[in-house]
Amino acid sequence: MSHHIIEIEHLRHVYPDGTEALHDVTFSVTHGESVAVIGANGAGKSTLLAHLNGHLLSESGEVRIGHVPVSGATLEQVRRTVGMVFQDPDDQLFMPTVREDVAFGPMNLGITGEELKRCVADALCRVDAEHLAEKAPYHLSAGEKRRVAIATVLSMSPNVLVMDEPTNGLDPYARRQLIGLLKDFRHSKIITSHDLDMVLEVCERTIVLSGGAVRADGPTREIFRDERLLRECRLEKPLSMQGCPVCGG
Ligand SMILES: Nc1ncnc2c1ncn2[C@@H]1O[C@H](COP(=O)(O)OP(=O)(O)OP(=O)(O)O)[C@@H](O)[C@H]1O
């Protein structure tokens, strides 16, 4: 049996207007791995993530979750395994209250009664949002919305967590909390972000996309030490690796 939870082979994506957003992308992710996908604006990160739970379907190439090829026929099975947190929390929250939003996923999986209550309470607790349970999602601050959006995914206990720009809009305290949460999540995770300091802390492996293609794939610290690669892909070293601007150390 393959030890890969995600396998992507020769994936290409062309949008209806002819933009080739992904070009021959191939990589796999093993159980428990934390992988960052980084790249400049327009590099293809969100397009790649959308293929992992079938929001976009491949016309050319293949995406497999476990042994299951992602296709129209396998969407339900795939989405039980892959929990996706979107870049914009408003795409994830649509019920009258936070509690109902967090309960929506597990209810669809057939969970009811006390078990459902436990799932919801546990997910809200993990993102420190129990006090928001009865609030309307559209009344929440940007950071609160993001935490609740994460809870809607955690409540389904996914084996793979996929997050598009998870630290966007978070204040430093909430960002720090989120980093703790991500480090505690023991299953596989794939994260896109321009917050390269968070990437350095959370992900042991980094894939660099440039112009829709995989430009590099390796240990995060090695990728960030490669100044030429970063320059060519319009990226910058994380601040924590840039040394002290005063003493040069
Ligand atoms: N619906 C669409 N129709 C046409 N082109 C699109 C569409 N969505 C994205 N693109 C194009 O596909 C390419 C990749 O976009 P994508 O959103 O995947 O990049 P990204 O790396 O996530 O960028 P960012 O860091 O800005 O979020 C870009 O050239 C973008 O203009």
Ligand as a Chemical Component Dictionary entry (heavy atoms), coordinates in Angstrom:
data_LIG
# 
_chem_comp.id                   LIG 
_chem_comp.type                 NON-POLYMER 
_chem_comp.pdbx_formal_charge   0 
_chem_comp.three_letter_code    LIG 
# 
loop_
_chem_comp_atom.comp_id 
_chem_comp_atom.atom_id 
_chem_comp_atom.alt_atom_id 
_chem_comp_atom.type_symbol 
_chem_comp_atom.charge 
_chem_comp_atom.model_Cartn_x 
_chem_comp_atom.model_Cartn_y 
_chem_comp_atom.model_Cartn_z 
_chem_comp_atom.pdbx_ordinal 
LIG N1  N1  N 0 -11.280 32.009 -12.755 1  
LIG C1  C1  C 0 -10.162 32.336 -13.402 2  
LIG N2  N2  N 0 -10.187 32.600 -14.718 3  
LIG C2  C2  C 0 -9.062  32.940 -15.384 4  
LIG N3  N3  N 0 -7.838  32.992 -14.822 5  
LIG C3  C3  C 0 -7.763  32.737 -13.514 6  
LIG C4  C4  C 0 -8.901  32.398 -12.729 7  
LIG N4  N4  N 0 -8.514  32.199 -11.456 8  
LIG C5  C5  C 0 -7.174  32.400 -11.445 9  
LIG N5  N5  N 0 -6.721  32.730 -12.682 10 
LIG C6  C6  C 0 -5.318  32.975 -13.089 11 
LIG O1  O1  O 0 -4.580  31.809 -12.792 12 
LIG C7  C7  C 0 -3.273  32.151 -12.328 13 
LIG C8  C8  C 0 -3.036  31.517 -10.971 14 
LIG O2  O2  O 0 -3.941  32.113 -10.030 15 
LIG P1  P1  P 0 -4.012  31.644 -8.510  16 
LIG O3  O3  O 0 -5.157  32.378 -7.885  17 
LIG O4  O4  O 0 -4.007  30.173 -8.471  18 
LIG O5  O5  O 0 -2.624  32.215 -7.962  19 
LIG P2  P2  P 0 -2.095  32.331 -6.466  20 
LIG O6  O6  O 0 -0.686  31.808 -6.489  21 
LIG O7  O7  O 0 -3.043  31.726 -5.520  22 
LIG O8  O8  O 0 -2.037  33.918 -6.291  23 
LIG P3  P3  P 0 -2.199  34.868 -4.949  24 
LIG O9  O9  O 0 -0.927  34.748 -4.176  25 
LIG O10 O10 O 0 -2.326  36.232 -5.570  26 
LIG O11 O11 O 0 -3.433  34.429 -4.197  27 
LIG C9  C9  C 0 -3.203  33.676 -12.336 28 
LIG O12 O12 O 0 -2.585  34.071 -13.542 29 
LIG C10 C10 C 0 -4.673  34.109 -12.332 30 
LIG O13 O13 O 0 -4.831  35.339 -13.001 31 
# 
loop_
_chem_comp_bond.comp_id 
_chem_comp_bond.atom_id_1 
_chem_comp_bond.atom_id_2 
_chem_comp_bond.value_order 
_chem_comp_bond.pdbx_ordinal 
LIG N1  C1  SING 1  
LIG C1  N2  SING 2  
LIG C1  C4  DOUB 3  
LIG N2  C2  DOUB 4  
LIG C2  N3  SING 5  
LIG N3  C3  DOUB 6  
LIG C3  C4  SING 7  
LIG C3  N5  SING 8  
LIG C4  N4  SING 9  
LIG N4  C5  DOUB 10 
LIG C5  N5  SING 11 
LIG N5  C6  SING 12 
LIG C6  O1  SING 13 
LIG C6  C10 SING 14 
LIG O1  C7  SING 15 
LIG C7  C8  SING 16 
LIG C7  C9  SING 17 
LIG C8  O2  SING 18 
LIG O2  P1  SING 19 
LIG P1  O3  DOUB 20 
LIG P1  O4  SING 21 
LIG P1  O5  SING 22 
LIG O5  P2  SING 23 
LIG P2  O6  DOUB 24 
LIG P2  O7  SING 25 
LIG P2  O8  SING 26 
LIG O8  P3  SING 27 
LIG P3  O9  DOUB 28 
LIG P3  O10 SING 29 
LIG P3  O11 SING 30 
LIG C9  O12 SING 31 
LIG C9  C10 SING 32 
LIG C10 O13 SING 33 
# 
